[in-house]
Amino acid sequence: MKVFEETDLSLVEAASAYAALGSEQRLALLRHLTRSGQDGISIGALGEATGLSGANLTHHLKILAGAGLIRQEKQGRSVICAAADYETFKRLNDFLMAECCADMEEHDHG
């Protein structure tokens, strides 16, 4: 699983995370996991809620986990999926907003 070590994301890290969201199914999974909170949800319940199952569900979860957007934990015989650290989402947002309006003054006077 990709873990972001620094406060600021590199262009490569941000691109990887955003690329993982380039699928309607993965975006729906992530939104559902985000709604489920820190405790997460079992894979079975996630599949029922999103209409995805089996290899298709596993494939999409693997991509989201690989991008550092979710974590998967095993509790007993059940796999619990939870939205990754909400800090990752904040850092992705901060990446986009870091230079917000930086060129406005230049355009206003030009």
C-alpha positions as CSV (number, residue, x, y, z in Angstrom):
1,M,0.0,0.0,0.0
2,K,1.3,3.4,-0.8
3,V,1.8,5.6,2.2
4,F,2.5,9.3,1.9
5,E,5.4,10.2,4.1
6,E,5.7,13.9,3.6
7,T,3.1,16.7,4.2
8,D,3.3,17.8,0.6
9,L,2.5,15.4,-2.2
10,S,4.7,15.2,-5.3
11,L,3.1,15.5,-8.7
12,V,3.6,11.8,-9.2
13,E,1.9,10.8,-5.9
14,A,-1.0,13.1,-6.6
15,A,-1.4,11.9,-10.2
16,S,-1.4,8.3,-8.9
17,A,-4.1,9.0,-6.4
18,Y,-6.3,10.9,-8.8
19,A,-5.8,8.3,-11.5
20,A,-7.2,5.7,-9.2
21,L,-10.4,7.8,-9.0
22,G,-10.8,7.8,-12.7
23,S,-13.4,5.0,-12.6
24,E,-17.0,5.5,-11.7
25,Q,-16.9,2.2,-9.8
26,R,-13.8,3.1,-7.7
27,L,-15.2,6.6,-7.0
28,A,-18.5,5.0,-5.9
29,L,-16.6,2.6,-3.7
30,L,-14.5,5.4,-2.1
31,R,-17.6,7.5,-1.5
32,H,-19.3,4.6,0.2
33,L,-16.2,3.8,2.3
34,T,-16.0,7.5,3.3
35,R,-19.6,7.4,4.4
36,S,-18.9,4.3,6.5
37,G,-16.4,6.2,8.7
38,Q,-13.3,5.1,10.4
39,D,-14.7,1.7,11.4
40,G,-15.2,0.7,7.8
41,I,-17.5,-1.9,6.3
42,S,-17.1,-5.6,5.4
43,I,-16.4,-6.5,1.8
44,G,-19.7,-8.4,1.6
45,A,-21.7,-5.4,2.8
46,L,-19.7,-3.1,0.5
47,G,-20.4,-5.3,-2.5
48,E,-24.1,-5.3,-1.7
49,A,-24.2,-1.6,-1.3
50,T,-22.4,-0.9,-4.5
51,G,-23.5,-3.7,-6.7
52,L,-19.9,-4.9,-7.2
53,S,-18.8,-8.4,-6.2
54,G,-16.1,-11.0,-6.6
55,A,-13.1,-10.3,-8.8
56,N,-14.5,-7.0,-10.0
57,L,-14.8,-5.6,-6.4
58,T,-11.3,-7.0,-5.5
59,H,-9.7,-5.4,-8.6
60,H,-11.1,-2.0,-7.8
61,L,-10.2,-2.2,-4.1
62,K,-6.7,-3.2,-5.0
63,I,-6.2,-0.1,-7.1
64,L,-7.6,2.2,-4.4
65,A,-5.4,0.5,-1.8
66,G,-2.4,0.8,-4.0
67,A,-2.9,4.5,-4.4
68,G,-3.1,4.9,-0.7
69,L,-6.8,5.9,-0.7
70,I,-8.1,3.0,1.4
71,R,-6.8,0.4,3.8
72,Q,-8.0,-3.1,4.2
73,E,-8.0,-4.9,7.5
74,K,-8.8,-8.5,8.4
75,Q,-10.8,-9.0,11.6
76,G,-11.4,-12.6,12.3
77,R,-12.7,-14.2,9.1
78,S,-14.1,-11.0,7.8
79,V,-12.2,-8.4,5.8
80,I,-13.1,-4.8,6.8
81,C,-12.5,-2.0,4.4
82,A,-12.2,1.5,5.6
83,A,-11.5,4.8,3.9
84,A,-7.9,5.5,4.2
85,D,-6.7,8.1,6.6
86,Y,-8.8,11.1,5.9
87,E,-5.6,13.0,6.1
88,T,-4.8,11.6,2.6
89,F,-7.9,13.3,1.2
90,K,-6.9,16.5,2.9
91,R,-3.5,16.3,1.4
92,L,-4.9,15.7,-2.1
93,N,-7.1,18.8,-1.7
94,D,-4.2,20.8,-0.3
95,F,-2.1,19.7,-3.4
96,L,-4.7,21.3,-5.7
97,M,-5.3,24.4,-3.6
98,A,-1.6,25.1,-2.7
99,E,-1.2,27.6,-5.5
100,C,-4.7,28.8,-5.7
101,C,-4.9,32.3,-7.2
102,A,-1.1,32.6,-7.3
103,D,-1.2,34.2,-10.7
104,M,-4.2,36.4,-10.2
105,E,-2.2,39.5,-9.4
106,E,-0.1,39.0,-12.5
107,H,-3.3,38.7,-14.7
108,D,-5.0,41.7,-13.0
109,H,-2.2,44.1,-13.9
110,G,-1.4,42.6,-17.3
